[in-house]
């Protein structure tokens, strides 16, 4: 995409300035973002091979899935569960409708993957079209390839957002949505220029929120998991694999040498070509009476050099994988490197520590964007200009990034129930055990109908058989 001056007379000067800033910002990141997507999608191939690769093998370009593993390895530990509102243990029906109507259980994990790929993803809120069966407050997630925003550090929110909805055949934007306070502007490319359509809303903020991975003060839109180091190490590993493949060819066709050849025999080998001579499976010399005998009086001899070992390439690949694991906080075995001595349970847990910390921080940062997006969608759906007071304390509930086993989770909850920290049949306890909301409701209802511990004890005592005393009562029994 190349940015050109857009002619839209219906835009104000401020709106046009915002539009051009965002288009320039989007264009400046296109090449880098496209490169990262290629590495993630295993589409990036080696271009510079060097002298160690013969021409016949240059079309063989190994592809590694390590950059994808760097993204998905973190995404698998960032699992959104639901939105929780204080004072409403069973949730809020308004929020539940927004989640269901926008299929957020499917959309949110995809937004997380996109943010881990490129740094930010963007959530846009618009009023849905009832005639198209759209939700009243519609949420759309966009990748940083097709969307951007202008961030205001003082207010800690986006003051403008841009989403490219459609492209022309020449790769230029054809339909764009620009999000500004109190208005969403749709720009459609026409033969005579750009058509501007405005849709107002009562909220005095741009209905766009970035979902950011690993932000810091100098980079408010975050950082990609596919860093330059990740891409460089992937290229190094791919070159190592290619060199190993070339060496593997010589295992089946090792290099040979000739002694005491005549000029005619040598010329025949040269005519066959260098690589054909090396890779040929059969060598033969013929006796020709018309050719002068060998001046040394001996016969031509063929010998073979020792075969090359694959171990140096394997060792180098293991070294590169170790650096990649350190850069991405992935366990080494996730990259296909098997250690001779299996790691202990403590070592495995320690190796996961950095990744768990990354996932926990990502959950907190993503939660900020999700909460703001849900509030904006609710305000648009109900025509409000302010966030309802009962939603100010809303938070997201996430799966534990440490992903403990069912046995470990159950043991921890049982200990807390035994110590009186958790109530035994409460919804919170069932949440910590990992049950979904439907199962939690059924368990709470079932235990609500069950008799209490005191009632069960009274019933048990009433069912006990009273002892039968002999005639005369207890005194007769004692004096007998």
N, C-alpha and C positions, 0 to 999 in steps of 0.2 A: 504494500500500500504506500502510495506517495501522496503527501498532503498538498492539496492545491487550494487556492483561495475560493471559498464558498460564497456565492452571491445569493443572499436571502434578504430581500428588503424588509420583510416583516419582522426580522429580528432587531432588537434594540442594540445599541453599541455595546453594552455590558454583556448581553447574551451572545453576541457574535464573538466578543473577546474570549469568553469562557469556552465557546465551541472550538475556536482555533487552538487555544491552549491545550485542550483535551485531545484534539486530533494530533497535534504535534507530539504530545506526551505518549500517545498510543503508538504513533509511527516510530518514535525513537526506541521503543522496546520490542518492536516486531521481530527483528532479526534474532535477538537474544532469546526471546520467548519461543520462536519457531525452532531454534537449535535445541533448546531444552526439551521441547515436545518430541523432537526426532530421537533424542537419546532415550526418553521415557518410552516411546513407542517402538524401540529397537529398529529404527529406520536409518540411523546414522552409520555410514560405512567408512572404512579407511580410504584415504585418498593418496597419501604419501607412504610408499612402501619401502623405499631405500633399495640398496643394491643386493640385499640378501634374499630377495624373492624373485624367482625366475618369471619371465613374461607369461608362461603357460599357467601360472597359479595366481596371477594378479586379479583375476575375476573372482577368486575365492577370498571373500572378506568376512571373517568371523564377526558375529554380533553378540554382545553380552547383555544380559538383562539386569545388570547391577544397578543402573540408575532407577529402573522401575522398582527394584527391591528397596532402594533407599527411600522411595516415596511410600510404597504400600506397607513396608515394615513399620513405619510410624502410623500410617492411617489405620492399620488394624488395631492399634491401641487407643485410638481416639473415637470412641463409640458413644454417640448421643443417645439418650434414652427417652427423656420427656422433659416438659417444662413443669416446674413445681411452684405453686403459689402459696405463701404463708397463710395459714388459717383455712386452707382448703385441701384436706388430706386426699380427697378423691379427685382433685384437679379442677380446672375451670372449663366449663362447657364451651365458652367462647373461644378459648385458645385451642381446645381439642378440635373444634370445627375448622379453625384455620389450618391446623396441622393436617387434618384428614383431607380437606379440600385441595390443599396444595401438595399433597403427597410428600410431606417433608421427611418422613422416615426413609424415603428413597433419595430425595434431592439433597438433603444435608450431607450424607457421606460423600456424594459426588462433589459437592462444593469443597469439602475438606481435602479431597485428593487434588483438585485443581489448585487450591491454595498452597498445598505442599509442593506441587510442581513448579509454580511460577512466583510464589510469594503471596499475592493476594488473589481472592476471588471476590465477586461483588454481588450483593443481594439488592434487587430493585423491587419496589412496591408500587403497584398501580391499582386503580379501580377496575374490577372485572366487568366484562360485557355480559349482562344477563341473557341476551339473545343467543350468545354462543356458549351458554351454560358454564360461564367462568365464575369463580368465587368472587364475593364482594370485595375482599381484600386479597389481591393476587400477588404472590411472591415469585420472582424469577431470578435464578442464579446465572451469572455469566462468568466466563473465564477472562483472565487478563489479556487474552489475545483479542477479544472483541469488546472489552469494556474498560473504563477507567473512571477516575474521579479526581476532584480537586479537594485537598484536605486542609482544613483550617486548624492549626495547632492550638489556637486560643480557645475555641469552642469545642475542640476535640470531636469534630464531626465533619462530614463532607458538605461543602457548600454548593457543589454541582457534580453531576454524574452524566456519563455518556455510555450508551449501549448501541452498538451497531447490530441492527436486526437482520438486514439483508445486504447482499453484495451484488455488484454488477458483474457481467461476464469478463470485464477487464480488471477485476480485482479491486474496484473502488466502492466505497460505501454507497448503497442505494436507498436504504431506509435507516434512519437513526432516531433514537429517543434521547432527549436531553432533559435531565431531571434538575429542577430548580425549586427554591422555596415557593410553595403555593401553586406551582404549575408544572406540568409535564408537556414538553414540546416535541412533536413528531415532525421530522424533516424527511420529505420524500423527493428523490431526484426526478425531475421532469425534464422534458426537452428544452424548455425555456428557462430553467433554473430550479430552485428548490421550493417546494410547497411546504408551508408551515401550518401545522395544526396544533392548537392549544387545548389542554384539558386541565381545568383548575381543581384544586383541593384545598381544604381548610388548614392544612398543617404548614407552619412557618419554618419548614426545613426541607432540604432536598431528600427525596425518598430513596436514598441509596446508602448502603452501609458496606464498607469493605470487611471481608473476613480474612484476617491477616495471620500469616505464620511467622513467628520469630521477628516481631518488629523491635526497633530500637529508635532512639531519638533522631538519628541521622537517616533513618530509613523507615518512615512511618507505614509504608506498604509492605514491609516485611522482607523476608529472604526465602529463596527457593532451597529445597533440599538438594536439588541438582546443581551444586556449586561448580565453579570452574575447576576446582580440584577433583571433584567427582568425574567430570567429563574427561579431564586429562588422564586420570588413573584408568578410566574405562578404555581410552585409546591405547595406553601402555599395555593393558592386559590383552586387548585384541591383537596388537602387534606380536606379543609374546606367543599367543595361540597360533598366529599365522606362521611364525618362525618354527614353532613346534610341528605344525602341519608339513612345512617344507622338509624339515628333518625326517619326519615320518616317511616321506616319499623315498628317502635314501635308505631306510630300513629294508624296504623290498627291492630297491635297486641301488646297492652300494656303489661307491666310486671304484673304478678299476684303473690299472695302469698297464702299459705295454713296454716290453723291452725288445731290443734288436729288431725293430721294424725296418723294412725297406722303404724307400721313398714312395713307391707305388702303394704299399699298404697304408702308409701314413696319410697319403692324399685321399684314399678312399674313406678313411675315418673322418677327415676334415670335411669332405663333401657331404657326409651324412648329417653334419650339424653338431654344434657343441652339446646342446641339451639332449638331443637324441642319442648321442654317444654315451652320455652319462646315465640317462634313464633307460636305455635299451636293455632288454632282459637277456639277450644272447649276443655273444661276440664270437666271430670266427675269422680265421685267416686261411686263405687258400694257397695251394702250391701251384705256382705258375712257372712252367719250364722256360718261358720266354724271358723271364725276369732274371737278372743276374743274382747269384746267390749272395747271402748275407756276407758282407766283407769280413765279419768276425768269425765266419765259419760255423756259427751256431744257429739254432732255431729261434723263431720269435716266441716270446713268452708273455703271458697275460697274468697279472696279479690283482689283488683286491685289497683296498685300504680297510682298516678296521671301521666298523659301523659306528655312527655317532650315537651318543646316549641322549635320551629324552630328559634325564634327571635335571640338567641345568635349567631347561625351560620350565619344568614343573616347580623347581625351587624358586625361580623368578616370579612365576604366577602366584605362588603362595605368598611371597613377599609383597607383591602388589595388592593382593587381597587383604593382607594384614593392614596395610596403609588405608585401603578403602574402608575397612571395618572401623578403623579408628576415626576416620573423617565423618562417617555416617552414624556411629554408635550402634552398628549392627553386630550381632554375634558372628564370628568367623564362619561357623558352619552354615549360616544362612546364605553364604556366597558359594556354597558347594565345596568348601575346603574341609576335608576330613582329617582330624588330628590322629596321630598314632596312638596317643594316650587319651582316652575319653575324659572330658572334664567332669569334676565332681559337681554335686548339686549346688554347693556353695559357690563354686566358680561360675557356673551357669547363671545363677541369680545375680552375682556381681557383674557379669557381662551385660546383663539386661538393665542394670541400674541407670546408666546414662539415658537409654532410650525411654525408660519409664519416666525419668525427670523431664525429658523433652515432651512426652505426651501429656503429662500433667500440666505443664505450662501452656501447651497448645489448647488444652480444654478450657483453661481460664480465659485466654485471649479470644478464642472462638465464641465463648459464652457471651461476652460483651456484644459482639455483632449479632448473635442470634436473638438476644433479648431486645435489642433496639429494633430489629426487623419485625419481630412479632408485635411489638407495641405499635409500630407504624401501620402494620396491616390491620390491626384491630381498630385503630383510629380511622383509617380509610373506610373500613367496612361499616362502621357505625356513624360516620360523619362527625367525628370528634376533632377538636383542635388541641386537646391536652390528653396526656396519658391518665387513665383512670387510677385513682389512688390505690385501689386494691391490687394493682399490678406492679407497684413500685418495687416490691421485694421479690419479684419473680426471678427464678434462677433455673438453670438447666441441670438435669441429673445425668451423670455420665457413668458408664461402666468403669470399674476400677482398672486403670491402665496397667497395673501389675498382673492382671488376668490370673488371679489365684485359682488353684484347682477347687473343685466342688468340696472335696474333703477338707482342705485348709480353710475355706470360707465357712463351712459349717462348724468346724471346731472353734473358730474365733467367735462366732455368734453364740454358740453354746456356752462358752466361757463367760461372755458378757451377760447372758441371761442368768447363769448360775450366780454371778456376783451381784445381781439386781440392777445392773446398768440398763438393760433392755427388758421391756415387758415381754412375756413369753408368746403371746398371741396377738401382737400389735402389727399394723401394716408396715411400720418402719423396720421391724425385725424381719419380716418376710422380704422387704426390699433388699436388705443386706444379704439375705440368702440367695438373691438373684432371681426371684420369681417375677413374672410379668404382672401387669396391673390386673388382668382378668383373674389370674390364679390367686392373687392377693385378696381380691374382693371375695372370691369363693371361700377361701380359708377363713377370713374374718367372719363371714356370714355363718360358716359351719361351726366355728367355735363360739359364736354368739348364741347359737341354738343349743349348744352342748351344756349340760349341767355344770355348775361351778364345782370347785374342789371340795368346798364345805358340804354341798348337797350330796356329792358322791360319797363322802365319808359317812354322812348320816344314813344314807341308804345302805352302805355296807354294814354299819353297826346294827341297823334294824333287821338285817337278814341273818345275823348271827343267832344260833340256837341257845336259849337259856338253859343252864344246868338243872337237872332234875334232882330235887332233894328227897331224902328218905322220909318215911312217916315220922312225924314228931318234929320235923324241921331241922334246922341247923344244930339245935342243942342236943337232940337225940343222936345225931351223927357224931358230935364231939364227945359224948359220954359213953359211947359204945366201946 
